[in-house]
Amino acid sequence: MVENPDCSAILIVDDEPNSRAILEAILTSERYQLYYATNGLEALAYAGRVIPDLILLDVMMPGMDGFEVCRRLRTDPILRDVPIVMISNLDDQQSRLQGLNAGADDYISKPFSIAELQARVRTITRLNRFRNLLTERNQLQEAFEATIDSWGRALEERDIETKKHSNRVTEMTLSIALEMGIEGDMLEHIRRGAMLHDIGKMGIPDAILLKQGPLTPSEWSIMKTHCQKAYDLLWPVEFLRPALDIPYSHHEKWDGTGYPRGLKGEEIPLAARIFCVVDVWDAMRNERPYHPPISMEDTLAYITSASGSHFDPRVVDVFLQIIHRNL
Ligand SMILES: [Fe+2]
């Protein structure tokens, strides 16, 4: 059978050739990929291979009956969420209950209405495909977040002076952002941008990045390219484009004397204006190869003095409120 990934896959399990043929006739008018099994064991083996969107399961079969097939499917870690509709000649309440207790999602007694069966199958397969899409989306999201974390760790491994720096600055940046009324997806973009703020340093040679002592003017001009390098690295990743504000613009200054573009005032994205205060605060308060930790008093005095030149005054105000609240 040629597989069509756009179609829902339905596994029809029935020992009676006639019953299989009837279900096939009912369902071929719709766009389904149909598979068949003639007994319980074959059904379990097929289900494991195909991972169908729905199993239509006959109850009365020689050997393993439908109830047992259903129970086994429900204990299989891969197949336990596959929708199962039991189709049976048994119309008594006890059989119906037994089917539902075995894990069936629905129980249809023969004779059934063709239109009703088609409608139920349509609803279940549609819901199942939607659920699968959500699962895939979540898995993609998890893989994506793990990639960001690995990039952040790779950078920390290489540039020893930024160890734990990313986590600290991310937390403080988010606190200020929240206080300034930023909400929704933008907070997530800011979190990613802060975690990856110096990702562009991956492209800076070790001799400059890890140099003990002051950089020469030409080394500085190379170091300053890390913002453009971050842009070049992240722009092709569509998911990360909204997170680019911080990696690209965190060295811009309120008075227009920063880099890489020399943006001024509110031309600088707010996320970057928030982050640059936090970045300087964290760099001053923690030990660096070229300076010991600077006291809180001196750090706050510097940040206050640079409000309106290096930093956005509104951001500095919120930053100081948070710091004083936590002192
Ligand atoms: Fe930087």
Residues whose N, C-alpha, C, O or C-beta is under 5 A from the ligand:
A	BS01	LIG	H197 D198
